[in-house]
Amino acid sequence: ELYIPEQTLDYGTYQFTLTVRMAAASQLSSSMSAYVQIIPSNIVVNLIRFGTTMITQ
């Protein structure tokens, strides 16, 4: 789970890269990337921890 507070990122496209390494064997690692585009919208997402996500407009 990744939480980014509202209005933290400017509009645009971002690449998020997650790299996982084993503590006992640092030469073993894996990475994955995802692109996220931030656009203007009047949609409001209310995330409830360990619960249901609610989207309103």
FISE-144624 format. One record per residue (C-alpha): x, z, y. Coordinates in nm, 3 decimals. Example, Ala and Ser with C-alpha at 12.3 -4.5 7.8 and 13.67 -1.06 7.14 Angstrom:
<px=1.230, pz=0.780, py=-0.450>
<px=1.367, pz=0.714, py=-0.106>
//
This chain:
<px=0.000, pz=0.000, py=0.000>
<px=0.132, pz=-0.093, py=0.342>
<px=-0.028, pz=0.044, py=0.658>
<px=0.045, pz=-0.121, py=0.994>
<px=-0.129, pz=0.045, py=1.289>
<px=-0.359, pz=-0.176, py=1.494>
<px=-0.208, pz=-0.380, py=1.778>
<px=0.144, pz=-0.322, py=1.642>
<px=0.215, pz=-0.689, py=1.568>
<px=0.182, pz=-0.972, py=1.818>
<px=-0.012, pz=-1.284, py=1.714>
<px=0.193, pz=-1.510, py=1.491>
<px=0.319, pz=-1.555, py=1.137>
<px=0.531, pz=-1.289, py=0.969>
<px=0.722, pz=-1.289, py=0.643>
<px=0.719, pz=-0.961, py=0.452>
<px=0.982, pz=-0.922, py=0.180>
<px=0.973, pz=-0.641, py=-0.075>
<px=1.289, pz=-0.572, py=-0.274>
<px=1.293, pz=-0.330, py=-0.567>
<px=1.620, pz=-0.200, py=-0.716>
<px=1.670, pz=0.036, py=-1.008>
<px=1.847, pz=0.354, py=-0.898>
<px=2.041, pz=0.377, py=-1.224>
<px=2.145, pz=0.010, py=-1.221>
<px=2.169, pz=-0.124, py=-0.866>
<px=2.266, pz=-0.470, py=-0.992>
<px=1.908, pz=-0.505, py=-1.126>
<px=1.672, pz=-0.605, py=-0.848>
<px=1.372, pz=-0.822, py=-0.776>
<px=1.229, pz=-0.951, py=-0.448>
<px=0.896, pz=-1.101, py=-0.348>
<px=0.784, pz=-1.248, py=-0.016>
<px=0.442, pz=-1.295, py=0.141>
<px=0.346, pz=-1.458, py=0.469>
<px=0.087, pz=-1.290, py=0.691>
<px=-0.068, pz=-1.458, py=0.993>
<px=-0.201, pz=-1.239, py=1.276>
<px=-0.479, pz=-1.410, py=1.473>
<px=-0.727, pz=-1.294, py=1.740>
<px=-1.058, pz=-1.181, py=1.590>
<px=-1.350, pz=-0.952, py=1.661>
<px=-1.357, pz=-0.836, py=1.298>
<px=-1.295, pz=-0.465, py=1.247>
<px=-1.161, pz=-0.338, py=0.913>
<px=-1.206, pz=0.029, py=0.830>
<px=-0.973, pz=0.126, py=0.546>
<px=-1.069, pz=0.439, py=0.361>
<px=-0.785, pz=0.592, py=0.160>
<px=-0.864, pz=0.587, py=-0.213>
<px=-1.210, pz=0.454, py=-0.131>
<px=-1.402, pz=0.146, py=-0.036>
<px=-1.290, pz=-0.091, py=0.238>
<px=-1.554, pz=-0.168, py=0.500>
<px=-1.544, pz=-0.482, py=0.719>
<px=-1.775, pz=-0.520, py=1.019>
<px=-1.811, pz=-0.777, py=1.291>
//
